[in-house]
Amino acid sequence: MRTHHRGVSEMPPVNAPGKIPLLVAQLPDADALLPYLRQIDANRWYTNFGPLVVQLEQRFAASFASTPTAPTVITAASGTAGLELVLGALELPPGSSVLLPALTFVATATAVIRAGYRPLIGDVDASSWLLTPDTARDYVANHRVAAVMPVATFGNPQDVDAWDAFTLDTGIPVVIDAAGAYGNQRIGRHCHVVFSLHATKALAAGEGGLVVSYDRILAARVRRLSNFGIDLERGSQVFVAGENGKLSEYHAAVAHAALDQWPVMVERRRAVQFRYQRMLDHYCPDLRLQCRAENGIYPILVVLLPPGQHARDLQPELLSRGIETRQWYCPTLDRHPAFVGCAAGPLPIAHELAERLLGLPFFVDIDEAQMRRVASGMAESMQMAHA
């Protein structure tokens, strides 16, 4: 899967070396899929909670905790669908405010709106780049907040113990948008977690999502809402309207194959992260990374430029060297027309980060020469921008 720049020409000079893409999706090949596709052929069951989907939910549940202490996992058609479903399952009053960070992908906010609620956009921590429980407590003290949706931004996991304590103290439900954080994000006893299986994630099925929760009643509502709201235990009637948010057997087949390969992919990603970090430290000692666990499994690589430098100023020069980049989550949510007026107040940290954050090429098969080109190109581009 190739990605595209925002507002920057895609054409490097004719004599430039081969372009280094921002992302290259890593999904199972046909040989890895074949055993699961044959199961679909034998079952002749293609959607509507088929055997592969049921088995997949059980495999994911076991990956979070051993039975019988494992949480419930409900698959969804996408991570965004998962967010909408769990928000709907909370059954908040229409128009309720859901607190979420300014520094996140737009789907976090669109899910809130499509569930019938209103985004309340808050600031983030300067080191972790996350909306934290402490920050949320400050907002709750000054605003009517019905739910909180913190994000595991760039795969950096949220502190579920702290969020569980937040829910116990305030009575406010928490849904963690952990779209790109599978392998990093733990599951809390009281907060609910949603993962994405989009092609750009570290564990990918092309499309898909997971809702994970220890609340069995809420999980049952999520499953029901994912099937149009049909209540199979009460005469197949619809008491609360849902959507068609189910995962197909074909997407489940890809996810099964991806899970089979996951241990190998984890080690490969960690090895790339380690080598890349050393290269960047050597060429660009002034760059900063998100405060996060070094042994995590991250889908992308985002760096923070030194104060006074802006990502948009470096992008044209890097592209002229054949290096694709992206300003992740710029503009911040509050600066999109759809969410104007939703800010809970000033957002100085998120606005500053959005100007200085830059996503660099990062994928499993990136080689040493490409890493060196990126690191040296960053160093020279930063020097030129500073001059």
N, C-alpha and C positions, 0 to 999 in steps of 0.2 A: 504494500500500500504506500503510495506516495502522498506527500502533503504539500501544501502550497503556501506561499508567502502572502502577507497582507500588505498591499501598497508598495511592493518592491518588484522591479522587473525580474523575470525569471531567466533572462538571456545573458550568460556570461560571455566574455570576449571569445573570439574564435580560437585563439591560441591558448585558452585556459586549460588546465588539466581536467580530468574527469570530475564531474560534480559529485560532491559528497551529500547524499540526501539527509534530510532531517530525521526521518524515520523509515525503517524497512520492517514491515510486519513479519512476524515469525509464527506461522500457523502450521499444523501438521500437514504432511504431504499425503498424496493419494494412498500410498501403501499403508500408512498409519491409520487412515480412515477406513480402509476396506473391510476389516472385521466387523466394524460397527455398521457400515452400510449393508453388509450381508444380513445382519440381525434385523435391520429395518425391512429388508426384502422378505425375510422369513416371517416377521411379525405382521407385515402389512398394516402397520399402525404408524401414522405419520405426524400426528399432533394430538392435542387434548389429553395431556398427562400420560403419554405413552411409556412403555417399559424403559426405554433409555433415559427418559427424563426422570422417572422415579429412581432409577439406579444412580443417576448423576447427583440428584439431591442427597441421596444417602452417602455417596462418596465425599461430597463437599462437607456435609455435616460431620463426618468422621475426621475430616482434616482440621476441624476446629476443636474438637474434644472427643474423647472416646465415649462410646455408648455405655451406659444409658444417660450420661451427662451431656451428650451432644445437643446443640441447639437445633431448632427446626430451620430447614432451608427450603425456600420456595423459589424456583426458577422463574425468570421473566423474559419477555422478548428483547429487552434491552435494560441497561442500567437506569436510564431515564424512566422507563416504564416501572421499574422496581421502586424508584423514588415516589412516583405518582401513586402507586398502589399502597405503599405503606403509609403515606400521608393520608390517603383516603381512609385507610383502615383505622387511623387514629380517631376519626369521627369528631373532629373539632367543629365548632360553630362556623358557618360560612363567613368568610372575610377575616378570619383569625390571622394574627400576625405570626409569622414564622421567622425567627432570627437566623441569619446565615451570613457568611463572610463576603466581603466585597471582592476578595481575590479568589475567584473560582470560575469554572466554566459556566456558560449561560444556562445549561440544562438544570443546574441546581435551582435557579430562580424560576425557570419556566415550569418545572414540576410543581412548585408551590402554587403558581397561578392556575395551572390546569387542574389542581386538586381543589380549587375554590377558595384559596387563602391568599394572603398578601405577604410578599417578601418584606422583611425588615433587615436592612443591610448594615452590618457592623464591621468594625475594623479588625485587624489581625495582629498577632504578635510579631515583633520586628525580627526575631531570630528563627522561630519555627515556621513563620508565615501562615499560622493557623489561627482560627477563632478558638479561643481557649475557654475552659469552664470559668476561670476567674473573670475574663472579659465579659462572658455571658451574664455572670451575676451582676456586673455593673449595669448592663443594659436592662436586665430584668427589674432592677431597682428603680428605673426611670421610664420604662415602657410596659405596655400590656403585651406580654409575650405568651403565646399559647403553646409553642413548640420551638425547639432549636434544631437546626440542621448544620452542624459543623462539618467541615470537609477535611479529608485526609489529603491535603493539597500536595500534588506531585508524588503521591504515594507515601507521604510522611504520616505515620499512624497517629490517630488521636488517642489520648489517655482515657481508656474506657472506665478505669476505676474512678477517676475524677468525675467523669460524666455520670457514672452511676450514682455517685454521692450527690451530684447536682440534682438529679431527678428525685432522689430520696428526700433531699432538703426542701426542694421547691414544688414538687409535684408536677413539674413540667416535663413532658416526654422529649426524648432526644433521638433523632435519626441521623446516623453518621453516613454521609456521602463518601464512601471509600472506593469510588469508582476504579482508581488505578492502584489500589493498595492491597490486593490479594497477596498473601504471603507475609505481609507486615502487620495488618490490622487485626487485633484481637476482638473478640465478641464480648460485650458487657452483659451482665445479668439483667440490667434494666434498660439499656439503650439498644436500639435496633440498628443494624448495619446493612448497607446496600453496596454491592460490588458490580462492576461492569465487566463483561467478557468481550468488549469491542476489540476489533482487530489491532488497535494501537496499544492494547494493554499487555502486561508481561505474560499473563495467561489469557489467551484469546481464543474465541470460537467464531470470530467474524462479527457476530452480534449476540447479545444475550445479557442477562443480569441475574443477580442473586439477592434475595432478601433473607437475612439471617437474624433470628430472634429466639430468645428463650421464652417469650410470651406465646404460649400455644393458642390462646384465644385470638390474639391479633394475627398470628400466622394463618389461622383458618380463615379470617376475614380477608387477608391478602390473597390467598388462593382463590377464594370465591370471587373477589373483585377482578382477578385476572381472567376469569371465565364469564365475563359480562355481568357478574353479580348473581349468577344463577345459583340458587340454594338447593343443592341436590338432596338435602335432608328434609326439605319442607316442600315437597311437590314440585321441585324444579322451578319455583317461582323466583322472581327478582324483587327483593325488598329494598335494596340499595343498588343503584345503577353502577355497573363496572365497565370494563373495557376488554378488548381481546388482547391481553398482555401475556399470553402463554408462549413458552419456548417450544419450537418444533423438534421433532425427533432428529432431523438432519443437523440442526445446530447443536443438539445434545451429543450427536456422534462426534462432531469436531471437538467439543469440550472434553469428552471422554479421552480422545486421543491426545489432547493437550495436557490433561492431567497425567496420562501415562508418561509423558515426556518431561513433566514439571521438575523432578529432581535434577535432571541433567541441565535443563534451562536455568535453574536457579544458580548452579555453579558457574555456568557460562556467563551469566549476567554479572555475577559478583566479580568474576575475573576481569571482565571488561571494565567495570566500575573502578576496580583497584588500579589497573594500568592507566586508565584515563585520568584518574585523580592525580596520580604521580606526575603525569605529563603536564597537566594544567598547573600543578604546584610549581613545576620547574620553569615553565614559560610565563605564567601569569600569576605570580604570588599575591597580587592585589585582589584577585577574584575571591568571592566568598560563596560558599554553598549554604543551603538550608541546614539548620541545626537538626540533625536526624541521625539515626543509627547507621554506622558505616557498613554493617553487614546486611542491610535491607535489600529488597529486590525492587528496583525502581524502573518504571516504564520509560521515563524521559530524563534528560539531564538539563537542569536549569541553573544558571549561575547569576550572581548578583554583581553588577559592575560597581567600581568605586564611586563614592559620592561625587556628583558633578558630571558624571558621564551618563549618556542616555543610549539605550539599546537601538533606537531608531537611527542614531548617527553612525553606528557601526555596521548595520545591516547591508547597506549598498556596497561598502568596501569588501565585506566578507563574501557577498554574492559574486562580486567581480573575481574573486579567487576560487569560485566554484564551491563555496561553503553555504549550504542552506541553513537558515536560522528562523526562529519565530519568537515573537513577543507574546508569550503565554499570558492569557487573561488580561490583555491590554486592549481596550479600555477595561477598567474595573466595572463591576455590575451596575453601579449607580450611574455610570456615564453612558449606558445603553438607553436609547429612547424608550424602550418597553418598560424600563424600571426607574425612570426619572421620578423623583419624589419619594422613593422608598428608603433612602438613607436614614439611619437612626441618628445621625449627627455628622460631624466632621470625620473624615477617614484619612488622616494624614499618612499613616504608615502604609496602608494599601496603595494609596496614590503614588507615594515615593517608590515603593517596590515595583509597581507596574511600569514605571519609567526606566528602571535599572535592571529588570530581569530579562534574561535572554536565554532562549532554549537553543542548545547546540546539538549537532548531529549525534545520535545515540541509538545504536542497534546492536544486536548480538554479533553480527558478522563484521563490524567495523574493525579494520586492521591497524597495526601500529603506525604505518605510514599515514593513514587517514587521520588518526588521532594527532599525530605530530603536525600535520597540515593545519588542523583546526586550532591546536594550541598555539602554534607559531603565528598563524593568521590572526588569532585573537590578540596576541601580544602586540603585533605590528599595527593592527587596526586601532587598538586602544591608545598606542603611542601617537598615531596620526591624529586621532580625535582630540587628544590632550594638547597637542602642539598649537 
